Amino acid sequence: MATIGGCLLMAASLLVACTSPAPSPGPSPARPTVSGVPASGGGPSPTAAQTTTAAPTGTSTTSAPGTSTTAPNPVSIPALIAKTYDGHGLRLGSEGGSTDAYREYAVTYQGSGLTISGRIAIPRGRGPFPAVVTAHGYVDPAAYVNGQTMLRERDYLARHGYVVLHVDYRNHAQSSRDPNADADLRIGYTEDVINAALALQKDPRVIPDRIGLVGRSMGGGVVYNALIVRPGLFKAAVAYSPVSSDAVDNFDRWVRRDPARSGVAKEVIARLGTPEAQPRAWADVSPRTFFGRISDPLMIHHGTLDEDCPIQWSRDTVAALKAAGRDVTFYVYPGERHTFVGQWPLSIRRTTAFLDAHLR
């Protein structure tokens, strides 16, 4: 099932979608504590909160986040941090979907040895412009078509004067194939988004140090990872209805307890072990462990009736971000569901004002 903005899945810590979500399981007894707060069960956050309190950061297999004493597991955030990123070669394809406010094109760019497809909206008028990369939620890659999701966000932001690059991700639309994506927890989606920003930096229509990131659902997890892996690349980021910042939440909800996903679950466990047996390995695929690396402001929107990603996940994430001394603004939308319908206009106005404050 593909909803507006997609269904779910965190790019560096989980694998598959919530097309038919099971009830959210409780935390397993062996789950680690990360970033100074429990992996589950954090208290509620205020409707809007800013935080600047300092706190130590933590990681399970490194002496400091991103400083590994041994070679990191390839399926881990430390491995993403250690990578070299080379996004380049942004190339416009056929035009389609243009309006009186912007021109829209199919687009490709290169990064990490792959070609990634997407859609780009370029405001009419004289540039260069600030830019936003959009990271979509889950849609079955076999059914996904170029630029399928986040249409309303892209239109609104482009009309507001932003170049908007929507990333299809590897294995989607015209992007290169990555046969190991599922077994590798789809950590490559984070690479694709980082390379998108680097490719934009080289384009003369874009102000290179004025790039933001907006992700929805699964793409919210990509947002967390990208801010951790390349601090300072995105000057501000927004997550709508995001997945959990604890990898175990996502794995339990959509993979481990779904008989149809048993093959994927076995592949993941072969790489990492079970969360109970290898809590340190699972902490290393959880963004929450590395929140202390984030240097850029983040806004999170979440509805209280989200049927796919429980709002408690964002409450726990915000508590962890506060404990790590990060700059986070959290908006709670009473009665709003996963796809944001009734209160979407309010949320996008808040998003645009937030981006303007940091990108203009």
N, C-alpha and C positions, 0 to 999 in steps of 0.2 A: 504494500500500500504506500503510495507516495502522497504525502500531505504537503501544503504550502511550506516551503522552507525545508522540507524533507523530514524523515523520521530521524533516527538517532545513530549515535556511535562515536565514540571518542577516537580521534585518529591515532593517538599513540598508546592507547591503553585498552582498546577493545576492538571487536571484530565485526559484528554483524548488527542487523537492524532490529528495530522493535516493531516489526510489522504486526505481530500479535503478542504484545507484552504480557508476560506472566506477572503475578503479584510480586512486588519487590521483596526479596528475601531479607532477613535480618543479617547482621554482620556475623561472620564466623568467629569463633573464639580466638583463633590464632592470628587475627588480622593485626598488622602493626599499627603503631601510633606514628603519625607523620606530621611534620611542621608544627609540632607542639600542641596539637589537638587530636582527639580521637578520630580514627578513620570514619566513624559514624557517630551520630547522636549529638552533634553540636546544637547549641541552643538557637532559638530564633533570632534573626537579625532585624534591625529596624527597617522601615520601609525604604529609607534612603540613608546610606551611611558613608562617611568618608573616614579614612583611617591613616594615621601617620606614625603609630606607635612602633618602635623598633623591637624586633625579637630575633633570636638566632634561627638560622636555617638548618635543615637536616637532610641527610641522605643515607641510604642504607649500605651501599657498597663503595662509597667514595669518601675521602677525608673531608671534602667540601664539595658542594654541588658542582659538577663539571670537572672535578679534579680527581681522576680515577687513579687508584693505586695499582690496579690491574686492568687489563683490557676489558672494557665493558661488554656485557652481553649485547650482541647486535640488536636484539629486541629490547631496547631500553631507552630511556631519555638521555642518560649519559652518552650512549652511542650517537644519538642525534646531535648532542652538543659537540661531540668530537668531529663531526662531519665538516667537510668543506662544501660550501654552497656556491653555485655558479650560474644562477638564473640569468638568461640573456636571450637575444634573438626574438624579441617580441615582433610578431608579424601579423598584419591585418589580412583577413580573408574577405569573404563576401559580405556586403552590407545587407542588413535586414533588421527591421524593428526600429528604425530611426524615427525621431519625432521632431517637432519644431524646436525643442530645447537641446537635443543631442543627436549624434550619429552613432549607430551601433553596428558592430561588426563581429563576425566570427574571428577568433584569434588563436594563435599558437605561440608557444615560447619553449625554450630549451632549458633543461636543468637536470642535474644528476644523471646525465646520459639518456634522458627521456624527452620525448615531445609531449607537452601537455596542452590540451585544447581548452577553450573557454569562450567567453563573450566579453566584449569591451564596449562601454558607452563613453563617448568623448563629448563633453559639452561644446556647443557651438560658441563661437566667439574666440577671442584672443587668449591664448594660454601663455605660459604653462599653468596647470591647475594642480591643486592637491588631489590625492588619489585615495581610493579605498579598495582593498581586496575583499571579496566575499567568499566565505567558506560554507558550503551548503550542508544540509542534513542528509540523512541516508535516503537514497533511492537505489533500488536494485541496479547495479551497474549494467546488467544485461538489457534493461529496459530504458535506462537513462539516455536522453538525447541532449545535444549541445545546449548549454545555458538553460536547462529546464526549470530551475528553481530560483527562489529569491527574487522574482520578477519585480515585486512591489518595492523592495528595498533598493534595488538597482535603479529603478525609474525615479524614485524620490531623491536619491542621493545625486544622480546625474543631473536632474533638474535643479538641484541646489548648487551645482557648479563643481562636482567631483568627477574626475575620471574614475570609472568603476570597472574593475577587472574581476569577473566571475570565473573561478577556477573549477573546471570539470573534475579534476583529480585523475590520477592514473587509473587505467581500466574503465574509464567513462568516456562515452562519445568517441571523439577522434584521438584521444590520448593513447600513448604507448601502453602496452600490456605489461603487467607485473604479476607473473603467475604465483608469486609467494606472498601476495599482499595480505590475504586472510590469515595465513599462518604466522605472518610477521606483525600481527595486530594492527595492520594498516598504518603503521608509523610513517609510511611514505607520504601520506596525505599532508603531514606537517612539512615535509621536504617540498612538496609541490607548492604550498602556500608561501613558504619562505622564498623559493625561487621566483614565484610570481612577483613578489615585491622587489626583488633584485632586478628582474627584467624591467619592471616599471621605472626603476631609478635611472635606467639607461635611456629612457625614451624622452625626447625633447619636449613632449606635450605635458610632462609631469614634473612637478617640483620634487626633486629627489629626496628631500628630507621632510616631506609632508605626506606620509603615507599611513593610513589607518587600516584596521582589520575589523570586519563584522562577520560573525559566525552564528549559525543557528543549529540547535540541537546537537547532532554529532559534530557539526562545525564549531560549536562552542568549545568542545574538547580540543579541537584543532587550535582554536584561539589560545587556550591555556598553554598548550605545548609550544606554539610559535613565540609567545612572549617569553617563555623560559629559555628556549634554545637560542634565540637571537635577540637579547635585550637591546632596546634602542632602535631596532629596525622599524617597528610600528610605533608611531608616536602616541597612539591611543587605540583601544580595542573595545568591542562590544560583543557580548554573548547573549543570545536569546534562547530561553528554555534549554539551557545546556545540559549535557550528560554530566555524570558525576566526575569529580576530580580524583576520585579513588577508583583505580582500575578494577578492583574486586567487585564493587557495586555493579558495574556495567557487565562484567564477565558473568556474574551470577544471574543477572536479570535476563540477558538475551542469549547466552551461549550455554553455560554449564547445565542449566536445568531444562533445556529445550532438546528433546530427543532428536529432532530434525537436524540439530547442529552438533551432534555427537562427534562427527568426524573432525570438524574444526576444533572442537574442545580438546580432542586428543592431541591434535597438532600443537596447540598452544601449550598444553601441559607438558608435552615432550620438550618444548623449548624452555619453559619457565618452572615447571613443577606445579603442584597445586598451591593455591594461596595458603592453605594450612601448613603444608610442608616447607614452603619456600616464601615466607612473608617478606624477606628482604628483596628477593627478585621482583615480587609484585609491587613493593614500594618503589622500585626503580622504574616501573612503567606507569606510575601514578603521578600526574602533575603536582598534586598536593605536596609531595615530598620536596619539590624544588621551587616552591613559591617564593622563597627568598631571593631567587635570581631575577624576578620580575622587576623591571625599572620603569615601566610605562603604565599610565592610568588605565583602569578597566571599569567598564559599566556592565552590569548583569541585569537582565529583565526576566522575571519568572512569574507565572500565574499560579494561583493557589489550587486550581483544579486541573493542573497538568496531568493528563492521563498516561503519559509516556515517561517523562522524566520527573519524578517527585520533587516538589519544591524543597523538601528537606535537603536534597543534594546541594542545591545552591546555598541554602543556609549554612550547611557544613563547609562549603567552599569559602563563603564569605568569612566565616569564623577563622578558618585557616589563613586566609589572606590577611586579616587583621592581626592575627598572632605573628605573622611574618613581617608586619609593618608596611604592607603594600597599600597603594592608593586605589580603593575600590568604592564604587557607588552601586548600591543595590536597590532596585525597585521591585516591589511586590505588587501584583495586580489581582485584587480579590475577584474570584469567580472566573478568571481567565483560564482557558485551556491551552494545550500545547502550541497550537498554530497561531494564537493571537489574532482574534478577529475584532471583537468589540472595542478593545483598548489599543489596537495597533496604531491608530493615528497619534495617540498620546505618546506611545513608546517611540515612534520614529521621530517625533519632534524632540523628545529628550535625547535620542541618539544623535540627531543632527546638531543640536546645540552643543553637546559634549564633544563631538568631532570638531566642530567649528572652533571651540575654545582651545583645542590642542593642535589643530592643523592649519589654521588660518594665520 
